[in-house]
Amino acid sequence: QARLVESGGGSVQTGGSLRLSCKGPASLIRNNCIGWFRQLPGKEREGVAFIYTVNEATYYGDSVKGRFTIPEDNTANTISLQMNSLKPEDSAMFYCAAAQPGTRGDYGCSRITQSLQKVEQFVWGQGTQVTVSS
């Protein structure tokens, strides 16, 4: 089964920056909706930032707008998440996720950061921990 592999997590102080990367097969990244969820222990996964790679439209959760971006300079089959001005409440396990191919258009991609999503509708990476200390 196709896999996504994240890298770039770690520990920073408040106000610091981290860049996460997610590498996967073209079948999951090209012409698809792909991005990042985060999850705190005991909580649901929250959609943070997504890109619809057909038209490069990006979508962000309200809590990260203006601080997190999916850069335009993504290399082939890799999606990154640039996180700036990090806060302690950003601490979480971050997961790269791609919509099951062919299931999400631009509008469906835009909704991911606005409501809870069903886990089975995505292909997941293994997760990478982000810790922000005060």
C-alpha positions as a Markdown table, in Angstrom:
| # | Residue | x | y | z |
|---|---|---|---|---|
| 1 | Gln | 0.0 | 0.0 | 0.0 |
| 2 | Ala | 1.2 | 3.5 | -0.8 |
| 3 | Arg | 2.9 | 5.3 | 2.1 |
| 4 | Leu | 3.6 | 8.8 | 3.3 |
| 5 | Val | 6.7 | 9.5 | 5.3 |
| 6 | Glu | 7.0 | 12.6 | 7.4 |
| 7 | Ser | 10.2 | 14.3 | 8.7 |
| 8 | Gly | 11.2 | 17.5 | 10.4 |
| 9 | Gly | 9.5 | 17.4 | 13.8 |
| 10 | Gly | 11.2 | 18.4 | 17.0 |
| 11 | Ser | 11.3 | 20.7 | 19.9 |
| 12 | Val | 11.5 | 24.5 | 19.8 |
| 13 | Gln | 10.8 | 27.4 | 22.0 |
| 14 | Thr | 7.9 | 29.8 | 21.7 |
| 15 | Gly | 8.2 | 32.0 | 18.7 |
| 16 | Gly | 10.5 | 29.5 | 16.9 |
| 17 | Ser | 10.0 | 27.8 | 13.5 |
| 18 | Leu | 10.0 | 24.3 | 12.2 |
| 19 | Arg | 9.5 | 22.8 | 8.7 |
| 20 | Leu | 7.8 | 19.5 | 8.2 |
| 21 | Ser | 8.2 | 17.5 | 5.1 |
| 22 | Cys | 6.0 | 14.6 | 3.7 |
| 23 | Lys | 7.2 | 12.4 | 0.9 |
| 24 | Gly | 5.1 | 10.0 | -1.0 |
| 25 | Pro | 4.3 | 8.4 | -4.3 |
| 26 | Ala | 3.0 | 10.5 | -7.2 |
| 27 | Ser | -0.3 | 8.7 | -7.1 |
| 28 | Leu | -1.0 | 10.3 | -3.7 |
| 29 | Ile | 0.5 | 13.8 | -4.2 |
| 30 | Arg | -0.3 | 14.7 | -7.8 |
| 31 | Asn | -3.8 | 15.9 | -8.7 |
| 32 | Asn | -5.0 | 15.3 | -5.1 |
| 33 | Cys | -5.7 | 16.9 | -1.8 |
| 34 | Ile | -2.9 | 16.5 | 0.7 |
| 35 | Gly | -1.8 | 18.1 | 3.8 |
| 36 | Trp | -1.4 | 18.0 | 7.6 |
| 37 | Phe | -3.5 | 17.0 | 10.6 |
| 38 | Arg | -2.4 | 17.4 | 14.2 |
| 39 | Gln | -3.6 | 15.5 | 17.3 |
| 40 | Leu | -3.3 | 15.9 | 21.0 |
| 41 | Pro | -3.7 | 12.9 | 23.3 |
| 42 | Gly | -7.3 | 12.0 | 23.8 |
| 43 | Lys | -8.5 | 14.4 | 21.1 |
| 44 | Glu | -9.7 | 14.1 | 17.5 |
| 45 | Arg | -7.3 | 14.8 | 14.6 |
| 46 | Glu | -7.6 | 18.4 | 13.5 |
| 47 | Gly | -7.0 | 19.5 | 9.9 |
| 48 | Val | -4.3 | 22.1 | 9.9 |
| 49 | Ala | -3.2 | 22.9 | 6.4 |
| 50 | Phe | -4.0 | 21.4 | 3.0 |
| 51 | Ile | -3.2 | 21.9 | -0.6 |
| 52 | Tyr | -5.2 | 20.9 | -3.7 |
| 53 | Thr | -2.3 | 20.1 | -6.0 |
| 54 | Val | -4.5 | 20.4 | -9.2 |
| 55 | Asn | -4.5 | 24.2 | -8.8 |
| 56 | Glu | -2.2 | 24.8 | -5.9 |
| 57 | Ala | -5.0 | 26.2 | -3.7 |
| 58 | Thr | -4.1 | 26.1 | 0.0 |
| 59 | Tyr | -6.4 | 26.0 | 3.0 |
| 60 | Tyr | -5.6 | 26.6 | 6.7 |
| 61 | Gly | -7.2 | 26.2 | 10.0 |
| 62 | Asp | -8.2 | 29.4 | 11.8 |
| 63 | Ser | -5.7 | 28.8 | 14.6 |
| 64 | Val | -2.7 | 28.6 | 12.2 |
| 65 | Lys | -3.6 | 31.2 | 9.6 |
| 66 | Gly | -0.8 | 33.7 | 9.1 |
| 67 | Arg | 1.7 | 31.4 | 10.8 |
| 68 | Phe | 1.7 | 28.1 | 8.9 |
| 69 | Thr | 2.2 | 27.8 | 5.1 |
| 70 | Ile | 2.5 | 25.1 | 2.6 |
| 71 | Pro | 5.4 | 26.6 | 0.4 |
| 72 | Glu | 5.1 | 26.8 | -3.3 |
| 73 | Asp | 8.5 | 25.4 | -3.8 |
| 74 | Asn | 7.6 | 21.9 | -3.0 |
| 75 | Thr | 9.9 | 19.4 | -4.7 |
| 76 | Ala | 8.6 | 16.5 | -6.7 |
| 77 | Asn | 6.4 | 14.2 | -4.6 |
| 78 | Thr | 7.1 | 16.1 | -1.4 |
| 79 | Ile | 4.9 | 18.5 | 0.5 |
| 80 | Ser | 6.2 | 20.8 | 3.2 |
| 81 | Leu | 4.7 | 22.7 | 6.1 |
| 82 | Gln | 6.5 | 25.8 | 7.2 |
| 83 | Met | 5.5 | 26.6 | 10.8 |
| 84 | Asn | 6.5 | 30.0 | 12.2 |
| 85 | Ser | 5.7 | 31.9 | 15.4 |
| 86 | Leu | 5.1 | 28.6 | 17.1 |
| 87 | Lys | 3.1 | 28.6 | 20.4 |
| 88 | Pro | 3.0 | 25.9 | 23.2 |
| 89 | Glu | -0.6 | 25.1 | 22.1 |
| 90 | Asp | 0.8 | 24.0 | 18.7 |
| 91 | Ser | 2.4 | 21.1 | 20.4 |
| 92 | Ala | 1.0 | 17.9 | 19.0 |
| 93 | Met | 1.6 | 14.9 | 16.8 |
| 94 | Phe | 1.5 | 16.0 | 13.2 |
| 95 | Tyr | 0.3 | 13.6 | 10.5 |
| 96 | Cys | 0.7 | 14.0 | 6.8 |
| 97 | Ala | -2.5 | 12.8 | 5.1 |
| 98 | Ala | -3.6 | 12.4 | 1.5 |
| 99 | Ala | -7.2 | 12.0 | 0.5 |
| 100 | Gln | -8.0 | 8.6 | -1.0 |
| 101 | Pro | -7.3 | 9.3 | -4.7 |
| 102 | Gly | -10.2 | 10.5 | -6.7 |
| 103 | Thr | -12.4 | 11.3 | -3.7 |
| 104 | Arg | -11.8 | 15.0 | -3.0 |
| 105 | Gly | -12.1 | 18.0 | -5.3 |
| 106 | Asp | -11.1 | 21.6 | -4.5 |
| 107 | Tyr | -14.3 | 22.2 | -2.4 |
| 108 | Gly | -13.9 | 19.0 | -0.5 |
| 109 | Cys | -10.2 | 19.9 | 0.2 |
| 110 | Ser | -11.3 | 23.3 | 1.5 |
| 111 | Arg | -13.6 | 21.7 | 4.1 |
| 112 | Ile | -10.9 | 19.6 | 5.8 |
| 113 | Thr | -9.7 | 22.4 | 8.1 |
| 114 | Gln | -13.3 | 23.4 | 8.9 |
| 115 | Ser | -14.7 | 20.2 | 10.3 |
| 116 | Leu | -13.8 | 16.8 | 11.8 |
| 117 | Gln | -12.9 | 14.2 | 9.2 |
| 118 | Lys | -13.2 | 10.4 | 9.0 |
| 119 | Val | -9.9 | 8.7 | 9.3 |
| 120 | Glu | -10.7 | 6.1 | 6.7 |
| 121 | Gln | -11.0 | 8.8 | 4.0 |
| 122 | Phe | -7.3 | 9.4 | 4.0 |
| 123 | Val | -3.9 | 7.7 | 3.6 |
| 124 | Trp | -1.7 | 8.5 | 6.6 |
| 125 | Gly | 1.9 | 8.9 | 7.5 |
| 126 | Gln | 3.3 | 7.6 | 10.7 |
| 127 | Gly | 3.3 | 11.0 | 12.4 |
| 128 | Thr | 6.0 | 13.3 | 13.7 |
| 129 | Gln | 6.0 | 15.0 | 17.1 |
| 130 | Val | 6.2 | 18.8 | 17.5 |
| 131 | Thr | 6.8 | 20.3 | 20.9 |
| 132 | Val | 6.9 | 24.0 | 21.7 |
| 133 | Ser | 8.1 | 25.0 | 25.1 |
| 134 | Ser | 7.3 | 28.3 | 26.8 |
